[in-house]
Amino acid sequence: MAIQRLEVSDPAFSEANTTTVTINSSHIEGRRDVTIYNSVSPSTSNVPMVVLLHGVYGSHWVWMRLGGVHLVYEQLKVQGLGDFVLVMPSDGGLWEGSAYLPLPQGNFERWIVEDVINAAIEQCDCLSQNSRIYLSGLSMGGYGTLRLGAKYPARFSGLSAHSSVTTLADLQQFVEYPVSNYQCVDSHEAELLHWFNLNKANTPPLRLDCGEEDSLFASNMELSKQLSEIGIKHDFQVYAGGHEWSYWHRHVATTLKFFDQLEQAQLK
């Protein structure tokens, strides 16, 4: 484990059910933040977690403060949704976005797959190493969801990506730095299809969606076609809307329902 130290917010001064954790990680050689929303009874065990990855310019707070994901979750709970812990990490704070890649400036992949998940388990009594982990994200976070889910299929029990960046060329729409800065040691590291092809026999249940007015719509349509061509079973849904928080606030409910369906199937 690369966690060197944790600093945890005091519940007496925090929003209900919300904890902020600052992690000093050797993977990224610095301190980064994670917001955890947990309204589950501490007497419950092995609760699943949903890790939510943000897009460019964002940080650990945006899924709650701009997307209202905790409000969507609580509304769905009233309607019968099962228990989840929502884990919302910073991407690592590199440039306009790290793309969750293993880069010379830091291993932002292992930051998510190891440090963030282990810190959440350490902080929440209802989580354990046996908790199933679901991964979702928007835009750059959708790209992170797809790439990490394809590369580490045994780590995740389900994937849901919204309005995804699908290539580094897509990412260039949103960042000022040339995407050549995102070059990894392995020349295929950033390619989604490389990992899906390599691990297609073990791909977790997968869904993705995109708005018809989104600048990434054509890329998402093409990715869905490519996934079908290589035999990756998935559900691609098209909705009205653009690349915006109002869209993600509406459709994160679909993600949570999808993960809940997977959970219920596991429990049968």
Phi and psi in degrees as GROMACS dihedral restraints (atoms count N, CA, C in turn):
[ dihedral_restraints ]
;  ai    aj    ak    al  type     phi  dphi    fc
    3     4     5     6     1   -98.8    20    10
    4     5     6     7     1     4.5    20    10
    6     7     8     9     1   -73.4    20    10
    7     8     9    10     1   123.9    20    10
    9    10    11    12     1  -100.7    20    10
   10    11    12    13     1   -28.1    20    10
   12    13    14    15     1  -164.4    20    10
   13    14    15    16     1   147.9    20    10
   15    16    17    18     1  -120.7    20    10
   16    17    18    19     1   142.6    20    10
   18    19    20    21     1  -124.6    20    10
   19    20    21    22     1   126.3    20    10
   21    22    23    24     1  -120.4    20    10
   22    23    24    25     1   137.0    20    10
   24    25    26    27     1   -65.4    20    10
   25    26    27    28     1   151.9    20    10
   27    28    29    30     1   -84.5    20    10
   28    29    30    31     1   124.0    20    10
   30    31    32    33     1   -56.3    20    10
   31    32    33    34     1   -27.6    20    10
   33    34    35    36     1   -64.7    20    10
   34    35    36    37     1   -23.3    20    10
   36    37    38    39     1  -116.2    20    10
   37    38    39    40     1    13.3    20    10
   39    40    41    42     1  -112.8    20    10
   40    41    42    43     1   158.4    20    10
   42    43    44    45     1   -61.4    20    10
   43    44    45    46     1   148.5    20    10
   45    46    47    48     1   -52.6    20    10
   46    47    48    49     1   132.4    20    10
   48    49    50    51     1    68.4    20    10
   49    50    51    52     1    10.8    20    10
   51    52    53    54     1  -118.8    20    10
   52    53    54    55     1   130.5    20    10
   54    55    56    57     1  -125.5    20    10
   55    56    57    58     1   137.3    20    10
   57    58    59    60     1  -108.8    20    10
   58    59    60    61     1   128.4    20    10
   60    61    62    63     1  -117.6    20    10
   61    62    63    64     1   128.5    20    10
   63    64    65    66     1  -103.7    20    10
   64    65    66    67     1   123.5    20    10
   66    67    68    69     1  -113.7    20    10
   67    68    69    70     1   129.0    20    10
   69    70    71    72     1   -93.7    20    10
   70    71    72    73     1   112.9    20    10
   72    73    74    75     1  -119.9    20    10
   73    74    75    76     1   133.3    20    10
   75    76    77    78     1   -72.3    20    10
   76    77    78    79     1   -21.5    20    10
   78    79    80    81     1   -63.5    20    10
   79    80    81    82     1   -35.7    20    10
   81    82    83    84     1  -117.3    20    10
   82    83    84    85     1     8.2    20    10
   84    85    86    87     1    51.0    20    10
   85    86    87    88     1    49.9    20    10
   87    88    89    90     1   174.6    20    10
   88    89    90    91     1  -173.6    20    10
   90    91    92    93     1  -102.3    20    10
   91    92    93    94     1   131.2    20    10
   93    94    95    96     1  -138.1    20    10
   94    95    96    97     1   160.6    20    10
   96    97    98    99     1  -107.9    20    10
   97    98    99   100     1   152.1    20    10
   99   100   101   102     1  -136.1    20    10
  100   101   102   103     1   131.5    20    10
  102   103   104   105     1  -100.5    20    10
  103   104   105   106     1   133.5    20    10
  105   106   107   108     1  -121.5    20    10
  106   107   108   109     1   125.6    20    10
  108   109   110   111     1  -108.5    20    10
  109   110   111   112     1   118.8    20    10
  111   112   113   114     1  -140.6    20    10
  112   113   114   115     1   102.4    20    10
  114   115   116   117     1  -107.2    20    10
  115   116   117   118     1    19.2    20    10
  117   118   119   120     1   -86.3    20    10
  118   119   120   121     1   143.5    20    10
  120   121   122   123     1   -60.2    20    10
  121   122   123   124     1   132.3    20    10
  123   124   125   126     1   -64.7    20    10
  124   125   126   127     1   -14.7    20    10
  126   127   128   129     1   -79.5    20    10
  127   128   129   130     1   -11.2    20    10
  129   130   131   132     1   -81.2    20    10
  130   131   132   133     1   144.0    20    10
  132   133   134   135     1  -123.1    20    10
  133   134   135   136     1   157.0    20    10
  135   136   137   138     1    56.2    20    10
  136   137   138   139     1    35.2    20    10
  138   139   140   141     1   -67.9    20    10
  139   140   141   142     1   141.2    20    10
  141   142   143   144     1   -73.1    20    10
  142   143   144   145     1   154.8    20    10
  144   145   146   147     1  -116.7    20    10
  145   146   147   148     1   150.0    20    10
  147   148   149   150     1  -114.2    20    10
  148   149   150   151     1   117.1    20    10
  150   151   152   153     1   -93.2    20    10
  151   152   153   154     1   124.1    20    10
  153   154   155   156     1  -113.0    20    10
  154   155   156   157     1   118.1    20    10
  156   157   158   159     1   -98.2    20    10
  157   158   159   160     1   133.6    20    10
  159   160   161   162     1   -90.2    20    10
  160   161   162   163     1   174.2    20    10
  162   163   164   165     1   -97.2    20    10
  163   164   165   166     1  -169.9    20    10
  165   166   167   168     1   -61.5    20    10
  166   167   168   169     1   154.1    20    10
  168   169   170   171     1    71.1    20    10
  169   170   171   172     1   -14.7    20    10
  171   172   173   174     1   -87.5    20    10
  172   173   174   175     1  -173.9    20    10
  174   175   176   177     1  -157.4    20    10
  175   176   177   178     1  -168.6    20    10
  177   178   179   180     1   -61.5    20    10
  178   179   180   181     1   -21.8    20    10
  180   181   182   183     1   -89.5    20    10
  181   182   183   184     1   -12.9    20    10
  183   184   185   186     1   -71.4    20    10
  184   185   186   187     1   -33.5    20    10
  186   187   188   189     1   -61.2    20    10
  187   188   189   190     1   -32.2    20    10
  189   190   191   192     1   -87.2    20    10
  190   191   192   193     1   -49.2    20    10
  192   193   194   195     1   -77.0    20    10
  193   194   195   196     1   -27.8    20    10
  195   196   197   198     1  -109.0    20    10
  196   197   198   199     1   -30.4    20    10
  198   199   200   201     1  -101.3    20    10
  199   200   201   202     1   -14.9    20    10
  201   202   203   204     1    56.4    20    10
  202   203   204   205     1    35.0    20    10
  204   205   206   207     1   -62.9    20    10
  205   206   207   208     1   -33.5    20    10
  207   208   209   210     1   -66.5    20    10
  208   209   210   211     1   -34.0    20    10
  210   211   212   213     1   -69.6    20    10
  211   212   213   214     1   -41.9    20    10
  213   214   215   216     1   -60.9    20    10
  214   215   216   217     1   -44.9    20    10
  216   217   218   219     1   -59.3    20    10
  217   218   219   220     1   -47.3    20    10
  219   220   221   222     1   -66.7    20    10
  220   221   222   223     1   -35.7    20    10
  222   223   224   225     1   -63.1    20    10
  223   224   225   226     1   -42.4    20    10
  225   226   227   228     1   -69.5    20    10
  226   227   228   229     1   -32.1    20    10
  228   229   230   231     1   -60.7    20    10
  229   230   231   232     1   -40.7    20    10
  231   232   233   234     1   -60.2    20    10
  232   233   234   235     1   -31.7    20    10
  234   235   236   237     1   -87.5    20    10
  235   236   237   238     1     0.8    20    10
  237   238   239   240     1   114.8    20    10
  238   239   240   241     1     2.9    20    10
  240   241   242   243     1   -60.2    20    10
  241   242   243   244     1   143.3    20    10
  243   244   245   246     1   -75.3    20    10
  244   245   246   247     1   177.4    20    10
  246   247   248   249     1   -75.5    20    10
  247   248   249   250     1   137.4    20    10
  249   250   251   252     1  -143.2    20    10
  250   251   252   253     1   153.1    20    10
  252   253   254   255     1  -103.5    20    10
  253   254   255   256     1   128.8    20    10
  255   256   257   258     1   -95.0    20    10
  256   257   258   259     1   121.7    20    10
  258   259   260   261     1  -117.5    20    10
  259   260   261   262     1   119.5    20    10
  261   262   263   264     1  -125.7    20    10
  262   263   264   265     1    95.7    20    10
  264   265   266   267     1   -90.0    20    10
  265   266   267   268     1   155.7    20    10
  267   268   269   270     1   -64.9    20    10
  268   269   270   271     1   150.4    20    10
  270   271   272   273     1   -74.2    20    10
  271   272   273   274     1    -8.7    20    10
  273   274   275   276     1   119.2    20    10
  274   275   276   277     1   -10.0    20    10
  276   277   278   279     1    78.4    20    10
  277   278   279   280     1    20.8    20    10
  279   280   281   282     1   -88.2    20    10
  280   281   282   283     1   128.3    20    10
  282   283   284   285     1    47.4    20    10
  283   284   285   286     1  -139.7    20    10
  285   286   287   288     1   -78.8    20    10
  286   287   288   289     1   -12.8    20    10
  288   289   290   291     1   174.4    20    10
  289   290   291   292     1   143.6    20    10
  291   292   293   294     1   -85.0    20    10
  292   293   294   295     1   -15.1    20    10
  294   295   296   297     1    62.2    20    10
  295   296   297   298     1     9.6    20    10
  297   298   299   300     1    58.7    20    10
  298   299   300   301     1    35.9    20    10
  300   301   302   303     1  -104.0    20    10
  301   302   303   304     1   158.2    20    10
  303   304   305   306     1   -83.0    20    10
  304   305   306   307     1   100.1    20    10
  306   307   308   309     1  -113.9    20    10
  307   308   309   310     1   164.2    20    10
  309   310   311   312     1   -58.0    20    10
  310   311   312   313     1   -27.7    20    10
  312   313   314   315     1   -80.3    20    10
  313   314   315   316     1    -9.9    20    10
  315   316   317   318     1   160.4    20    10
  316   317   318   319     1   153.7    20    10
  318   319   320   321     1   -93.6    20    10
  319   320   321   322     1    85.2    20    10
  321   322   323   324     1   -75.6    20    10
  322   323   324   325     1   -14.3    20    10
  324   325   326   327     1   -70.5    20    10
  325   326   327   328     1   -53.2    20    10
  327   328   329   330     1   -69.5    20    10
  328   329   330   331     1   -26.7    20    10
  330   331   332   333     1   -54.9    20    10
  331   332   333   334     1   -44.9    20    10
  333   334   335   336     1   -76.8    20    10
  334   335   336   337     1   -53.3    20    10
  336   337   338   339     1   -69.2    20    10
  337   338   339   340     1   -27.7    20    10
  339   340   341   342     1  -111.5    20    10
  340   341   342   343     1   -64.7    20    10
  342   343   344   345     1   -63.2    20    10
  343   344   345   346     1   -49.9    20    10
  345   346   347   348     1   -62.7    20    10
  346   347   348   349     1   -46.9    20    10
  348   349   350   351     1   -65.6    20    10
  349   350   351   352     1   -43.8    20    10
  351   352   353   354     1   -66.2    20    10
  352   353   354   355     1   -37.4    20    10
  354   355   356   357     1   -65.3    20    10
  355   356   357   358     1   -40.4    20    10
  357   358   359   360     1   -62.6    20    10
  358   359   360   361     1   -43.5    20    10
  360   361   362   363     1   -62.9    20    10
  361   362   363   364     1   -39.0    20    10
  363   364   365   366     1   -66.1    20    10
  364   365   366   367     1   -33.0    20    10
  366   367   368   369     1   -87.9    20    10
  367   368   369   370     1   -23.2    20    10
  369   370   371   372     1  -113.6    20    10
  370   371   372   373     1   117.8    20    10
  372   373   374   375     1   -63.0    20    10
  373   374   375   376     1   -26.4    20    10
  375   376   377   378     1   -80.6    20    10
  376   377   378   379     1    -8.1    20    10
  378   379   380   381     1   -98.9    20    10
  379   380   381   382     1   156.5    20    10
  381   382   383   384     1  -152.6    20    10
  382   383   384   385     1   176.9    20    10
  384   385   386   387     1   -65.5    20    10
  385   386   387   388     1   -14.1    20    10
  387   388   389   390     1   -92.2    20    10
  388   389   390   391     1    -3.7    20    10
  390   391   392   393     1   -66.3    20    10
  391   392   393   394     1   135.5    20    10
  393   394   395   396     1   -75.0    20    10
  394   395   396   397     1   147.1    20    10
  396   397   398   399     1  -119.5    20    10
  397   398   399   400     1   126.1    20    10
  399   400   401   402     1  -113.3    20    10
  400   401   402   403     1   145.7    20    10
  402   403   404   405     1  -126.1    20    10
  403   404   405   406     1   132.0    20    10
  405   406   407   408     1  -144.1    20    10
  406   407   408   409     1   161.9    20    10
  408   409   410   411     1  -171.8    20    10
  409   410   411   412     1   167.6    20    10
  411   412   413   414     1  -123.7    20    10
  412   413   414   415     1   142.6    20    10
  414   415   416   417     1    55.8    20    10
  415   416   417   418     1  -116.4    20    10
  417   418   419   420     1   -59.2    20    10
  418   419   420   421     1   -33.9    20    10
  420   421   422   423     1   -69.4    20    10
  421   422   423   424     1   -28.2    20    10
  423   424   425   426     1   -66.9    20    10
  424   425   426   427     1   -40.6    20    10
  426   427   428   429     1   -61.1    20    10
  427   428   429   430     1   -45.9    20    10
  429   430   431   432     1   -59.9    20    10
  430   431   432   433     1   -40.8    20    10
  432   433   434   435     1   -60.2    20    10
  433   434   435   436     1   -48.7    20    10
  435   436   437   438     1   -66.3    20    10
  436   437   438   439     1   -43.7    20    10
  438   439   440   441     1   -71.3    20    10
  439   440   441   442     1   -46.6    20    10
  441   442   443   444     1   -67.2    20    10
  442   443   444   445     1   -38.1    20    10
  444   445   446   447     1   -65.6    20    10
  445   446   447   448     1   -36.6    20    10
  447   448   449   450     1   -74.8    20    10
  448   449   450   451     1   -34.5    20    10
  450   451   452   453     1   -79.0    20    10
  451   452   453   454     1   -34.0    20    10
  453   454   455   456     1  -121.8    20    10
  454   455   456   457     1    61.9    20    10
  456   457   458   459     1   -62.8    20    10
  457   458   459   460     1   -27.9    20    10
  459   460   461   462     1   -75.1    20    10
  460   461   462   463     1   -15.8    20    10
  462   463   464   465     1   -80.8    20    10
  463   464   465   466     1   -26.3    20    10
  465   466   467   468     1  -121.8    20    10
  466   467   468   469     1   143.7    20    10
  468   469   470   471     1   -98.0    20    10
  469   470   471   472     1    -6.6    20    10
  471   472   473   474     1  -176.3    20    10
  472   473   474   475     1   150.8    20    10
  474   475   476   477     1  -130.8    20    10
  475   476   477   478     1   138.4    20    10
  477   478   479   480     1  -143.3    20    10
  478   479   480   481     1   121.1    20    10
  480   481   482   483     1  -121.7    20    10
  481   482   483   484     1   132.2    20    10
  483   484   485   486     1  -110.4    20    10
  484   485   486   487     1   130.9    20    10
  486   487   488   489     1    48.6    20    10
  487   488   489   490     1    51.8    20    10
  489   490   491   492     1   -77.0    20    10
  490   491   492   493     1   136.7    20    10
  492   493   494   495     1   -61.5    20    10
  493   494   495   496     1   131.9    20    10
  495   496   497   498     1  -113.5    20    10
  496   497   498   499     1   -16.6    20    10
  498   499   500   501     1  -146.6    20    10
  499   500   501   502     1   166.5    20    10
  501   502   503   504     1   -65.2    20    10
  502   503   504   505     1   -28.1    20    10
  504   505   506   507     1   -62.5    20    10
  505   506   507   508     1   -39.4    20    10
  507   508   509   510     1   -60.6    20    10
  508   509   510   511     1   -43.0    20    10
  510   511   512   513     1   -59.8    20    10
  511   512   513   514     1   -31.5    20    10
  513   514   515   516     1   -60.9    20    10
  514   515   516   517     1   -21.8    20    10
  516   517   518   519     1   -61.3    20    10
  517   518   519   520     1   -25.7    20    10
  519   520   521   522     1  -114.5    20    10
  520   521   522   523     1    -9.0    20    10
  522   523   524   525     1  -123.3    20    10
  523   524   525   526     1   150.7    20    10
  525   526   527   528     1   -86.2    20    10
  526   527   528   529     1   -32.7    20    10
  528   529   530   531     1   -65.2    20    10
  529   530   531   532     1   142.7    20    10
  531   532   533   534     1   -63.3    20    10
  532   533   534   535     1   140.2    20    10
  534   535   536   537     1   -69.4    20    10
  535   536   537   538     1    -8.9    20    10
  537   538   539   540     1   -61.8    20    10
  538   539   540   541     1   -21.6    20    10
  540   541   542   543     1   -66.3    20    10
  541   542   543   544     1   -17.3    20    10
  543   544   545   546     1   -93.0    20    10
  544   545   546   547     1    12.6    20    10
  546   547   548   549     1   -65.6    20    10
  547   548   549   550     1   128.9    20    10
  549   550   551   552     1   -99.5    20    10
  550   551   552   553     1   170.7    20    10
  552   553   554   555     1   -58.8    20    10
  553   554   555   556     1   -45.8    20    10
  555   556   557   558     1   -84.7    20    10
  556   557   558   559     1   122.4    20    10
  558   559   560   561     1   -64.6    20    10
  559   560   561   562     1   -19.6    20    10
  561   562   563   564     1   -96.8    20    10
  562   563   564   565     1    -0.6    20    10
  564   565   566   567     1   -54.1    20    10
  565   566   567   568     1   -41.9    20    10
  567   568   569   570     1   -85.8    20    10
  568   569   570   571     1    -2.1    20    10
  570   571   572   573     1   -88.2    20    10
  571   572   573   574     1   118.1    20    10
  573   574   575   576     1   -59.8    20    10
  574   575   576   577     1   -46.0    20    10
  576   577   578   579     1   -66.3    20    10
  577   578   579   580     1   -27.5    20    10
  579   580   581   582     1   -58.0    20    10
  580   581   582   583     1   -48.1    20    10
  582   583   584   585     1   -74.9    20    10
  583   584   585   586     1   -37.8    20    10
  585   586   587   588     1   -63.9    20    10
  586   587   588   589     1   -40.2    20    10
  588   589   590   591     1   -64.8    20    10
  589   590   591   592     1   -41.8    20    10
  591   592   593   594     1   -65.9    20    10
  592   593   594   595     1   -36.5    20    10
  594   595   596   597     1  -120.6    20    10
  595   596   597   598     1    27.4    20    10
  597   598   599   600     1   -65.5    20    10
  598   599   600   601     1   -23.2    20    10
  600   601   602   603     1   -70.7    20    10
  601   602   603   604     1   -17.9    20    10
  603   604   605   606     1  -122.1    20    10
  604   605   606   607     1    14.4    20    10
  606   607   608   609     1   -59.0    20    10
  607   608   609   610     1   129.8    20    10
  609   610   611   612     1   -64.4    20    10
  610   611   612   613     1   161.9    20    10
  612   613   614   615     1   -50.6    20    10
  613   614   615   616     1   134.7    20    10
  615   616   617   618     1  -135.6    20    10
  616   617   618   619     1   134.1    20    10
  618   619   620   621     1  -135.3    20    10
  619   620   621   622     1   153.6    20    10
  621   622   623   624     1  -148.8    20    10
  622   623   624   625     1   156.7    20    10
  624   625   626   627     1  -145.7    20    10
  625   626   627   628     1   162.5    20    10
  627   628   629   630     1  -158.3    20    10
  628   629   630   631     1   147.2    20    10
  630   631   632   633     1   -80.2    20    10
  631   632   633   634     1   145.7    20    10
  633   634   635   636     1   -65.6    20    10
  634   635   636   637     1   -24.1    20    10
  636   637   638   639     1   -93.9    20    10
  637   638   639   640     1     5.1    20    10
  639   640   641   642     1   -77.6    20    10
  640   641   642   643     1   139.9    20    10
  642   643   644   645     1   -64.6    20    10
  643   644   645   646     1   -16.7    20    10
  645   646   647   648     1   -97.7    20    10
  646   647   648   649     1     6.7    20    10
  648   649   650   651     1   -59.9    20    10
  649   650   651   652     1   -47.9    20    10
  651   652   653   654     1   -61.4    20    10
  652   653   654   655     1   -39.6    20    10
  654   655   656   657     1   -64.3    20    10
  655   656   657   658     1   -39.6    20    10
  657   658   659   660     1   -68.7    20    10
  658   659   660   661     1   -38.1    20    10
  660   661   662   663     1   -61.4    20    10
  661   662   663   664     1   -43.2    20    10
  663   664   665   666     1   -65.7    20    10
  664   665   666   667     1   -40.9    20    10
  666   667   668   669     1   -62.3    20    10
  667   668   669   670     1   -44.1    20    10
  669   670   671   672     1   -59.2    20    10
  670   671   672   673     1   -41.9    20    10
  672   673   674   675     1   -62.1    20    10
  673   674   675   676     1   -44.9    20    10
  675   676   677   678     1   -65.0    20    10
  676   677   678   679     1   -38.8    20    10
  678   679   680   681     1   -63.2    20    10
  679   680   681   682     1   -40.9    20    10
  681   682   683   684     1   -64.4    20    10
  682   683   684   685     1   -38.9    20    10
  684   685   686   687     1   -65.4    20    10
  685   686   687   688     1   -30.9    20    10
  687   688   689   690     1   -97.4    20    10
  688   689   690   691     1     7.5    20    10
  690   691   692   693     1    85.8    20    10
  691   692   693   694     1    21.7    20    10
  693   694   695   696     1   -88.5    20    10
  694   695   696   697     1   111.5    20    10
  696   697   698   699     1   -69.5    20    10
  697   698   699   700     1   131.7    20    10
  699   700   701   702     1  -162.4    20    10
  700   701   702   703     1   166.3    20    10
  702   703   704   705     1  -117.7    20    10
  703   704   705   706     1   120.1    20    10
  705   706   707   708     1  -111.5    20    10
  706   707   708   709     1   119.7    20    10
  708   709   710   711     1  -113.5    20    10
  709   710   711   712     1   138.4    20    10
  711   712   713   714     1  -112.1    20    10
  712   713   714   715     1   130.7    20    10
  714   715   716   717     1  -128.1    20    10
  715   716   717   718     1   168.1    20    10
  717   718   719   720     1   -73.8    20    10
  718   719   720   721     1   148.0    20    10
  720   721   722   723     1   128.9    20    10
  721   722   723   724     1   168.9    20    10
  723   724   725   726     1  -117.2    20    10
  724   725   726   727     1  -159.6    20    10
  726   727   728   729     1   -89.8    20    10
  727   728   729   730     1    82.0    20    10
  729   730   731   732     1  -156.9    20    10
  730   731   732   733     1   158.2    20    10
  732   733   734   735     1   -66.4    20    10
  733   734   735   736     1   -31.7    20    10
  735   736   737   738     1   -60.6    20    10
  736   737   738   739     1   -36.9    20    10
  738   739   740   741     1   -65.7    20    10
  739   740   741   742     1   -48.5    20    10
  741   742   743   744     1   -68.7    20    10
  742   743   744   745     1   -33.8    20    10
  744   745   746   747     1   -62.2    20    10
  745   746   747   748     1   -41.7    20    10
  747   748   749   750     1   -67.2    20    10
  748   749   750   751     1   -43.4    20    10
  750   751   752   753     1   -96.4    20    10
  751   752   753   754     1    -5.0    20    10
  753   754   755   756     1   -65.3    20    10
  754   755   756   757     1   -22.6    20    10
  756   757   758   759     1   -61.0    20    10
  757   758   759   760     1   -37.3    20    10
  759   760   761   762     1   -63.1    20    10
  760   761   762   763     1   -40.1    20    10
  762   763   764   765     1   -60.8    20    10
  763   764   765   766     1   -49.6    20    10
  765   766   767   768     1   -64.1    20    10
  766   767   768   769     1   -38.4    20    10
  768   769   770   771     1   -66.3    20    10
  769   770   771   772     1   -39.6    20    10
  771   772   773   774     1   -61.0    20    10
  772   773   774   775     1   -47.1    20    10
  774   775   776   777     1   -65.4    20    10
  775   776   777   778     1   -36.3    20    10
  777   778   779   780     1   -65.4    20    10
  778   779   780   781     1   -39.0    20    10
  780   781   782   783     1   -62.1    20    10
  781   782   783   784     1   -40.5    20    10
  783   784   785   786     1   -64.6    20    10
  784   785   786   787     1   -39.8    20    10
  786   787   788   789     1   -62.3    20    10
  787   788   789   790     1   -46.3    20    10
  789   790   791   792     1   -62.9    20    10
  790   791   792   793     1   -36.3    20    10
  792   793   794   795     1   -65.3    20    10
  793   794   795   796     1   -36.5    20    10
  795   796   797   798     1   -66.1    20    10
  796   797   798   799     1   -33.2    20    10
  798   799   800   801     1   -82.7    20    10
  799   800   801   802     1   -12.1    20    10
